[in-house]
Each structure stands twice: as C-alpha cells, then as structure tokens.
Amino acid sequence: MTDPYLPEEAQYQRTRTLLQQLLAIERSAHELLVPDEPQGLRITLITKSDLVLRDLDLLRALHAQVVFSINTLDDTLQRQLDAAPPIGRRLAALKACQEAGLATACFIAPIMPGLTEVATIVHAVRPYCREIWLDRLNLHPSCKEPVRHFISRYYPHLQPLYRAIYEEHDLSYWHLLERYLRTIARACALPYATTLDVAPTGAAATIMDAATTVDTGPTGEAALSGAGRPRLINFSAP
C-alpha cells in the first residue's frame, strides 16, 4: 500500500479500518491452515508520514513491513518537492518502527540527478533499516514539464544535465550512479543487490549476504557485523 497515510487518514481512519479487517481475516484463516505450512499475509506499506505510528499495534500483529520514502535530508529541497511531513519526523518514525520490532526499509526515491545525496541518506537511515531501496527519477510524459519547470526555477545550473538525461536519453549519469552506489555499499559494509539479484517476491531472504568481514571503506568506518546489516537494493540499475 502506498501512500496509506495521507493527511485525510488522520480524520477518516480508512487505513486503520482496513488493517483491522485484514487482521481479522488473518486470524480467522490461521485457524483453518495446516500448522507449520507457509501462511499469512505479506503487507508492505510505503509512506512519507509518521502517522503510521498510530497503527503500530496492528502493524505488529500483522508482521507488516514499513517503508519510509526519503529522497533528501535537505529541508528546503523537501519543502520544494512536496508537502509531506518533514524529514526529521520521518527519520524518528522509522526508528520507532524499527524499535517496535517491525521490518523496516528506506526507499530513496526518486533519486533526482544532482540533488539527491544518496550516501548522506544511507548513513542516516542504515541503523534503522533492514533494507535500503533505491530508484531513479523516471519521468512519465505528463511529469516532464513540471519537473523541467522545477529545475529551471530552483536549480537552473542542472538544466543541461536534465536535458541530456530526459530529452537526449543519455544514460551515462545512471551508469555512473550505479558504480557510485556500489562504492557506497562497500564503504558502508552493506551487501548490494539489484533487481536482477532479487527474487520476484522481493523477499529479503533471497538476497545473499556479503561476507561478515568487510574491509574498512574510504570513510574510515569499521565494518558492520553480518547479523542485522541492512542491504542496499537498487531497483533501477541499468
């Protein structure tokens, strides 16, 4: 579900009602299923809102995964892009979900060329995530003009880059980004995968862990232990 926590949800509670119904179905079905066989719903919620914390009781009962969409830590850029809750509140909510025992992920998307500082976000969220997802800015024809206007108004120095990517279809930026992401993964001691490495279900268990011992990266940070390390997953690797 995405995004199930729009501002109207605070008043109408449609998402909470749906979660309650799903939990009732889950509990009823559990009584009919054969013990020790795979069972249960797989629920993933992608949101920008800390309103998700209201429903922690239901999300824990459903063993849901909560994914926070964050593509910048810059408050000015965030306000220019959307009217969603501030980044600080999203990070605090991500931490709260992780501490509540939920499976968590951060979705760095869309990666905006020249604006999204991927490494900074990875460092900020990795203590609170089992997975870090990445996806590039893919422009539907209806979005091209608004994005062009946004860049020309606020970041005119990036116009040549966006013209090359979205008008001349130059993929070199994304190929460079792919290599950069692998460098970030090594520096942060994070297993790296693309959708080619992930089963169609996207199940975390299908992504192979890197060796527990990883060389310290150029940032000088010590390698993390194998247990509990998040994985860096690039959904749009060229």
Residue pairs with C-beta under 8 A, 6 or more apart in sequence:
1 15
1 43
1 44
1 45
1 46
2 45
2 46
2 47
2 69
3 46
3 47
3 48
3 49
3 69
4 15
4 18
4 45
4 47
5 15
5 45
5 47
5 48
5 49
5 51
5 52
6 49
7 49
9 15
9 16
9 49
9 51
10 51
15 55
16 54
16 55
16 58
19 55
19 58
19 59
19 62
20 58
22 41
22 43
22 62
23 58
23 61
23 62
25 41
26 40
26 41
26 62
29 39
30 39
30 40
33 39
40 63
41 62
42 201
43 59
43 62
43 63
43 64
43 65
44 64
44 65
44 66
44 67
45 52
45 59
45 64
45 65
45 66
45 67
46 67
46 68
46 69
46 107
47 66
47 67
47 68
47 69
48 68
48 69
48 70
48 82
48 84
48 85
48 90
49 84
49 85
49 90
49 93
50 85
50 89
50 90
50 92
50 93
52 59
52 66
52 93
52 97
53 93
53 96
53 97
56 96
56 97
56 100
56 102
58 64
59 66
59 97
59 100
59 102
60 100
60 101
60 102
63 103
64 102
64 103
65 102
65 103
65 104
65 105
66 94
66 97
66 102
66 103
66 104
66 105
67 104
67 105
67 106
67 107
67 133
68 90
68 91
68 93
68 94
68 104
68 105
68 106
68 107
68 125
69 107
69 109
70 87
70 90
70 91
70 106
70 107
70 108
70 121
70 125
71 81
71 108
71 109
71 110
71 111
71 112
71 116
71 121
72 78
72 81
72 87
72 112
72 115
72 116
72 117
72 121
73 87
73 117
73 120
73 121
73 124
74 87
74 117
75 86
75 87
75 88
77 115
78 84
78 86
78 87
80 150
80 154
84 90
91 124
91 125
91 128
94 104
94 106
94 125
94 128
94 129
95 127
95 128
97 104
97 128
98 104
98 127
98 128
98 129
103 130
103 204
104 128
104 129
104 130
104 131
105 129
105 130
105 131
105 132
105 133
105 230
106 121
106 125
106 128
106 129
106 131
106 132
106 133
107 133
107 134
107 135
108 116
108 118
108 121
108 122
108 132
108 133
108 134
108 135
109 133
109 134
109 135
109 136
109 235
110 116
110 135
110 136
110 137
110 138
111 118
111 134
111 135
111 136
111 137
111 177
112 137
113 137
113 158
113 161
113 162
113 165
113 173
114 155
114 158
114 161
115 155
115 158
118 134
118 177
118 180
118 181
118 184
119 184
119 187
122 132
122 184
122 188
122 190
122 232
123 188
125 132
126 132
126 188
126 190
126 230
129 230
130 204
130 228
130 230
130 231
131 204
131 230
131 231
131 233
132 190
132 230
132 231
132 232
132 233
133 233
133 235
134 181
134 232
134 233
134 234
134 235
134 236
135 234
135 235
135 236
136 174
136 177
136 236
137 147
138 236
139 147
139 166
144 166
147 162
147 166
148 162
148 166
151 158
151 159
151 162
152 159
161 173
164 170
164 173
165 171
165 173
165 174
171 238
174 236
174 238
175 238
178 234
178 237
178 238
181 192
181 232
181 234
182 192
184 190
184 232
185 191
185 192
185 232
186 192
186 214
186 215
186 217
187 217
187 218
187 219
187 221
188 217
188 219
188 221
188 224
188 232
189 210
189 214
189 217
189 221
189 222
189 223
189 224
189 229
190 210
190 224
190 229
190 230
190 231
190 232
191 207
191 208
191 209
191 210
191 229
191 231
191 232
192 210
192 231
192 232
192 233
192 234
193 207
193 208
193 231
193 232
193 233
193 234
194 233
194 234
194 235
194 237
195 233
195 234
195 235
195 236
195 237
196 237
197 207
197 208
198 206
198 207
198 233
199 206
204 231
207 231
207 233
209 226
209 229
210 226
211 226
212 225
212 226
213 223
214 223
214 224
215 223
216 222
216 223
